[in-house]
Amino acid sequence: MNNSKESNAPAWVVACLRRKLRNALREQDELRARLAVRARQVVELNHEKNQVERVSEFWKKQANEYFEGQIAAHRTIGGLHYLLEQAGVTIPEHLK
């Protein structure tokens, strides 16, 4: 049974309000669907960003290890040159 306000309102007002309500509910459903799509995109982009960060960290670590190795090798070579020179050994120019 209709409530008292609806039964006192003209039929065209009730029909207009029902139509507006249907349109508002349809728009709400469309907005929820668009929001769900955007939320999925955010999740996917966040996952992709995390993967890129992991790969970036891996390559940073690899580069650091490589350069640390290069620095250690240069120090070792420099130390050997010093020891050889202290021992009176002449180091050929192409090895300096």
C-alpha positions in Angstrom: 0.0 0.0 0.0 1.2 3.5 -0.8 2.1 5.9 2.0 -0.2 8.9 2.7 2.1 11.4 1.0 2.3 9.5 -2.2 -1.5 9.0 -2.3 -2.0 12.8 -1.9 0.5 13.8 -4.6 -0.6 14.2 -8.2 0.2 11.2 -10.4 2.5 13.2 -12.6 4.7 14.2 -9.6 5.0 10.6 -8.5 5.9 9.5 -12.0 8.4 12.3 -12.3 10.0 11.5 -9.0 10.2 7.7 -9.7 11.8 8.5 -13.1 14.4 10.8 -11.4 15.0 8.1 -8.8 15.5 5.4 -11.5 17.9 7.7 -13.3 19.8 8.5 -10.1 20.1 4.8 -9.3 21.3 4.0 -12.8 23.9 6.8 -12.6 25.0 5.5 -9.2 25.5 2.0 -10.7 27.4 3.4 -13.6 29.7 5.4 -11.2 30.2 2.3 -9.1 31.2 0.4 -12.2 33.6 3.1 -13.3 35.0 3.3 -9.8 35.6 -0.5 -9.8 37.4 -0.3 -13.1 39.6 2.5 -11.7 40.3 0.5 -8.5 41.4 -2.5 -10.6 43.7 -0.2 -12.6 45.2 1.2 -9.4 45.9 -2.3 -8.1 47.4 -3.4 -11.5 49.6 -0.3 -11.7 50.7 -0.7 -8.1 51.7 -4.3 -8.8 53.6 -3.2 -11.9 55.3 -0.4 -10.0 56.4 -2.9 -7.3 57.8 -5.2 -10.0 59.8 -2.3 -11.6 61.1 -1.3 -8.1 62.3 -4.9 -7.5 64.0 -5.1 -10.8 65.6 -1.6 -10.3 66.8 -2.7 -6.8 68.3 -5.8 -8.3 70.2 -3.9 -11.0 71.4 -1.3 -8.4 72.7 -4.1 -6.3 74.4 -5.7 -9.3 76.0 -2.4 -10.2 77.2 -1.7 -6.6 78.7 -5.2 -6.4 80.5 -4.7 -9.7 81.9 -1.2 -8.8 82.9 -2.4 -5.4 84.8 -5.2 -7.0 86.4 -2.8 -9.4 87.5 -0.5 -6.5 88.8 -3.5 -4.6 90.8 -4.6 -7.6 92.3 -1.2 -8.2 93.3 -1.0 -4.5 94.8 -4.4 -4.7 96.7 -3.5 -7.9 97.8 -0.2 -6.3 99.0 -2.0 -3.2 100.9 -4.5 -5.3 102.6 -1.7 -7.3 103.6 -0.1 -4.0 105.0 -3.3 -2.6 106.9 -4.0 -5.8 108.3 -0.5 -5.9 109.3 -0.8 -2.2 111.1 -4.0 -3.0 113.0 -2.3 -5.7 111.3 -4.0 -8.6 110.9 -1.9 -11.7 107.4 -2.1 -13.1 107.1 -1.9 -16.8 105.4 1.2 -18.1 102.5 -0.7 -19.7 101.6 -2.3 -16.3 101.4 1.0 -14.5 
